[in-house]
Amino acid sequence: MGENIPEEVMKNSALVRELADVAKDEALLQGVLMRIQESPNSSELVTYAPFTLFPSPVPKAVFLQALEVQTHFNTLVDKISQDSDFLQEALANTVEVDDFTARLFRIHQQILEEGRSQKIVLGLNRSDYMLDQREDGTSALKQIEINTFAASFGGLSSRTPDVHRHILKVAGRPEESRQILDNNPAAGLARAVAKAWELYGSERAFVMFLVEEVQRNIFDQRYVESELWRRNIPTIRKRFDDVCRSGSLDQDKRLFVDGKEVAVVYFRNGYMPQNYTSEECWDARLMMERSRAVKCPDISTHLAGTKKVQQVLARPGVVEKFFPDQPEAVKQIRATFAGLYTLDMGPEGDQTVEMALAAPDRYVLKPQREGGGNNIYGAEIRQVLEGLKDATQRTAYILMDKINPAPVQNYLLRQGGPLTLSNCLSELGAFGAYVRHGADMIMNECVGHLLRTKSSEHSDGGVAAGVAVLDNPLLI
């Protein structure tokens, strides 16, 4: 367990059983909650969100590096979203073969032709990293992806520090307990939403959370809602169906849903093809994009978060184009990039295919999808690329170097799960929040962090997908 939680604590089975019981109760007391899988629509059946029994060691230098670079990533995403030529060029081949990205891109083009109705831009994102183990034993921070759409766990990760502080005290480790950092992304995310709502300028207007039909992870969102209500900013929760049924634009392009004016649309749904269950859902998305409501994210920011854009940014000279006078920002951003390779048709893409087929265990094959559980690893890469190597369909993917973090040992606490010591891998996220009004950046901050940990037998998948669990960094 690294240098902080000694083996006699980790391996003392009677103590671990006792601590696990205390931990689960503490998680419930602190509100680290999810609806129960078997009855996600019942508002009365909840359990603790899965989490680690102990916090996991994270080197302090790379942790601080992730927080420091976040404001540059906020700026980069925002600049990309305003550069329609760049987006068009970056996604040209992808939209030929990926229907979902193509549909989003068509909405983006329509908005550009009509002219944007809203000068206020609200970005809430999360940049995710793993710590690549170098040969000399040190760790390098390497970005997996940046989530510009529905970046989750800002709420629950605001409640987990107190759980681990309590566990460490009960385990007789008060020193380590004091090392657990304060973390409140929910407050920071809400502060940015509140700023966008104020700039919109109507006290009667609502912040609309656009949510899924079934929402196990509702409490994560409720923390952000509570922060808004505390500021007397009214919120409503609506689904695509509600917007289809009762959404409309008036002559000033103000958005109304169920007769209520919407100042901010906070998308927590709409990032996967299956979220659009009918043509009406696409119509609703277009209507929201055309409206004067502040969209989080707006369509161009959604596209800025695609894997293809991530791969194009790694090319020489591309980040530099967005930061012409800031070599230090470029350096900080580039330091986090893992190797990223194009699968476009042509010699460069052919070379990528050959590389991947020769050593599939060194890479990850990524489609243009969010939500976890989509990536392809190992022998399966060979299978997919053998079938696609001469077909344009391969351009729907990018290839990325596989990051190899050092495993740590921990107990993963899940409702009904066994209490076993697992080899685990952790993923560190930094939450970014920004608000731009016309040309003025009003707010640009890193508002907190997220640590998620999973058993090393799982390649892919997040907390909501049932693979990773919530965690806290113990800085070493």
N, C-alpha and C positions, 0 to 999 in steps of 0.2 A: 504493500500500500504506500510505496514511496517512503519519504523520510519522516512522516508525521504521525501516522497511526500505527503503533507497534503491532508486531505479529501476535503478541500474547492477547491483544484485544480482538484482532481479526479472527483468530483461530479458537477462541474460547467459546465453545458451542453453547454453553448455558448462558453466558453473558450475551452472546449474539441473539439468542432467542428472546431474552428479556428486552434487549434494546430494540429488536424488531417490533415487539408489541407496543413499546413506548413510542416508537417512531410513527407507527400507523395512527395511533391515537393523536399524536402531536400534529400530524399532517391534517387530520380531520379538524382538530381544534383551530389550526391556522388557515383553514380554507383551501388546502391544496386538493381540489375536488374535481371529479368527473362524473358524468351520468354513467350508470351501469350499462355495459354493452348490451345485455339481453333486453333491456327496456329503456332505450335512449330517449324515448318521448315522454317517459314518466318523470314529472318534476319532483317526485318524492323519493326516488331511489338513486342514491349517490354512493360513491366510494372514493377512496383517496386516489389521486392521479399517481401512476407508478413513479417511484423515485429510488435513489440509491440509499442504502443504510448509512454509509459514510460519505463525506465529501471526497472528491478525487483530486490528487495532486496536479497542479498546473504550474509550469515555470512562470515566475512573476514577469520576466522580461517579455515573453511572447504574449502574455495576457495584456500587458500595457500596450504593446505594439498593436494588438487588435483594436483596442479602444481608441488609440491615437489616430489610426488611419481611417476611422469610420467617417469622419466629417469630409474627408477627401472622396470617399466612395459616394457619399450623399451628393456632393457636387458633381461627380462624374456621371451618376445616373441622371441627374437633373439636366446636365448639358447634353447628354445623348438624347434625352426625350425631346429636346428642342431642335435637334439636328435631323430634319426629315430626310436629307440626302444620305446621311450616314446610315440611318435605319433602312432606307430603301436598298442601299448597296449591300449592307450586311446580311439582310434577310432575303435578297433576291432569289437565291437558289432554294432556300428553305420553304418559301411560300409556294414554290412549284410543286412540292411533294408532300407538304404537311398541311392538311386541310384546316386544322384548328388555327395554326399560326396565320394561314392565309385569310381566314375569316376575320381575325382580329386586325390584320393589316388593312383589309378593305374598309373597316370602320375607321381606322386611323386616317386613311386617305380621304374618306368622305368628310371627316372633321376638318382636315387641312383645306379641302376645297371650299367648305362653307365658311371657314374661319372659326377659330376657337371662341366659344362664348364666355370663357372664364379666364381671367388673368391670374387668379390665385391657384397656386400649385401646392399640394400637400403630399409629402412623401414619408411613408413609414416603412422602413425596410430592415432587413437583418442579413448581415454578411456572415456566412458560416465557414469555419476553418477546421482543419485537423492539424495536429502537430507532427510533422514528418520527422522521423528519427534519423539523424545523420549518423555516419559511420563513427564519428568521434563521441557519440552519445548525447550530443546536444540536440535541441529540437528547433525546427524551422516552421514558422507559421505559414500554412498554405491554404489558400482560399478554395473551397469546394464550389460555392455558388453565392450569388446575392439574390435574396428573395425580395422582390419589389411589390409583391402582391400577397395580402393576408399573412404577413409574417407573424407567426403565433407564439404563444407562451410568454408574452410580455406580462400578462396578468399573473399566471401561476408562479413564474420565476421571481415575482416580487414577494411571494409568501414562503419560498423554500429556505431562505437563509436562517430564519428562526427555528425551523425544524432541525436543521443540522447543528445549530448552536446548542439546542437542547440535548440532542443525542450525545454530543461530545461531552457536555457537562455530566450527564448521567453515566457516561463511560469513564468518568474520572479524568477527562482531558480538558480542563478549563482553559489552558494556554491556547490550544488549537481552536477552541470555541470562539475565542476572541479574534482569531484570524479570519473568520468567515466574514466576507465583505457585505456591507449594505448593498442592496440592489433593488431598484424600484422602476423598472421600465414602464409599468402601467401608468405611473404619474407623468413620465416624460412623453409617452405617446399621446396621452390625453391632453397634455399642455400644447402639443402641436395641433391636435384636432381643434382645441379651444381657440387657438390663434386664428386658424382658417375660418372657423365659425364667426368669430368677431369681425374679421375682415369682410366676410360676406355681408354683414351689416343689417340683419333682421332678427330682432329678439324673439320673434314668434316662430322662426324657422327651426327645423329639427336637424339633428345629426342622425342619419339613417344607417344602421348596420344592415347590410345586405347579407343574409345568412342562409345556410343550407336548410333543407327540409328537416333533417335529423342532426341534432347538434350535441354530441357527447361532451365536447370541449367548451360548453357554454360559459363556465365560470371564468375561464381565461378572458373571455370578452366582457363579462359582467364587471370585472375589476376596472376596466377602462371606462365602461358606462358609468360606474359609481363615481369615478373621478370627475366625469363630466357633469353629472347631476349635482355633485358637491359645488360645482361652479355655477349652478343654476342654468346649465345648458341642457335642453330637453333632448332625449334620444328615443328613437323607435327602432324596432327590429322588424324587418320585412324580408320576404322571400321573392325570388324571381316571379313566382305566380302572382303575388300581391301587386308587383309593379306592372305586370302584364294586364291585370284585371282593373286596377284603379289608378295607374300612373298617367300623367298628362303634362304637357308643356303649355304654358299660356303664351300670349303674343310676345312677352319679353323673355321667353325661354326659361322662365322659372319652372322648376320641377315640383309637381304636386303628387303625393301618393296618399290615397284615402283622405283627400281633402287637406292634407297637411303640407305646407311648404318645406322643401328639403334644402338645407344649406350645404350639407356635406354628405356625400355617399361614401361610406367606409365599406369597401368590398371585403367581406370575409368569405365570399363564394364567387365562383366564376373563373377560376384559374385552370380547370380541367375540362376536357370536352364533354364529359358526362354531366357537368353542371348545367349544360344547355340542353334541357330535355325536349325542347320543341323550338320551332322557328320563332315563336312568340318571345322566347327567352332572348334570342339574338336581337329581336326588335326592341326589347326592353333595354338591353345593353346599349344599343345605338341611341335610344331616346335619352338615357341617362348621360351618355357622352355628349350629346348635343346640347344638354341643358346648361343653365347657369350655375347649377350646384357644383361645389368643389368635389372632384372625384379623387379618391385615394385607393388605388392609383388611377390616374387618367390613362387613356388607351396607349399613349406613346411611352409612358413610364412602365406600363405592363410589358410592352415589347422590348423596352430597354433591359428587362430582367431575363430575357431568353438566353438559353445556353449558347446559341449561335453568336449572339452579341458578345458574350463572355469570351468565346474563342477568338473572335476578330480583335478584341481589345488586346489580346496577348501578342498580336503581330507587332513587329518593330514600327515605331513611329506613330502608333494609333493613340495611345494614351497621351503622348506628347502633344498631339493635335488639340486635345481638349484642355491641356494645361501649358500653353505656349511659354508662359513666363514663370512657371513654378517647377523647376527641376527637382526640388526637394519632395514635392507632392507626388510627382511621377515616380521618383525613386521608392517612396514609401508604398505606393500602390503596386508597382512592379515586383517589389520584394515578396509580395504574398502570392504571386501567380505560380501555379504549377504548370507543367508543360501541357499545352492545349494544341490540338491538331485538327485541321480541316479534313472533311470527307467530301468536299466538292469534287465534281468531275474534272479530270485533268491530271497532269503528272504529280502535282503536290498531294492531291487526294489519293491517288494510286499508291504513292509512297506510304501514306498513313495506313492504308489497308494492309500493305505488305508487313509493315512494322507490327501491327496488331495481330496479324495471323501468325507471325514468327514468335511472338512472346506475349500471348493474351493476358497472362497473369500480371503483367507490368502496367496494365491500363484499365480504364473504365470507359464503357461506351454509353453515352448519354443522349436520350431523345429530348425533344423540346417540351418537357412536361414538368409540372411542379407537384408537390404533395407527397413525395417519398415513395420508394418501392418501384421506381421506374428504370433504374440503372441496370446495366448488364455487365457481368463480370466473368473472368476466367474462360472456361471451355465454351460457355454460351456466346462469348464475343466471336469466337471462331465460327460457330454455327450460324450466327446472324450474318456476319460479313461474307462467309462463303456464299450465302444465298443472294447477297446484295452487291457483291464487289463490282459488278459491271452495270449495276442499275442506278438510275438517278435517285431512287429511294434512299440510297445511303446518305444523301445530303440532308436528310432529316435528323441526322445524328452528328455529334462531335466526339472526338476521342480525347481522353485526358490521362495524364500520368496517374497511376494509383498512388495514393498517399499512404505511407506505412507508419502509423503512430505506435509508440511503445505501449504494450498492454499493461493494465493495472488490475489488481484484484479488488472486487467489491461484491456486495450482496445487492441484488436487484429485487426490490419489493413490489410485487404486483398482487392484486386481489386474487386469492386462490392459488397463487404460484408457490413453488417450493422455496425454502430458504437455503440456497446453496451458494457457495463461494464461486464466482465466475471470473474468468479472464475477460476483461472489458476494454473497450475503446471509447474515447470521449471525443465530442465535437463541440467546439466553442463558437458561440454566436455573439455578435455585437449589434445592438439595436441602434438604428439611425433614425432621426426625425428632422425634417426640414420643411419650411414654409417659404415660398417665394411669391412676391406680389409684383407682377410685371417684371421689371429688371432687378428689383431689390430682393436680396435674400434676407428675410426677416428673422429666420431662426435656422440654425444648422448645428445639430448636436449629436453626440453619442449619448443615448439615454439609459444605457444599462447593458447587461450581458445575459447569456443563457448558456448553461452547460448541460449537454445531454450525453448519456452514456448507454452503450448497448453491449451485449455479450459479443465477443469477437467472432462467434460462429455466424452472426448475421452481417451480410455485406451492406445492406441498404435498408432505409426505413426510419421514420421518425417516431415521436411519442404518440401522435394521433394515429399513426399506422400500426401501433401496438408493438413496436420493436424496441425503440429507445426509451429511456426513463429520465426523469428530471434529476439534476445533480447540482452541486455547488463547487466552485473551484476552491481548493485549499492551496494558497500560493506558496511555492517553494523556491 
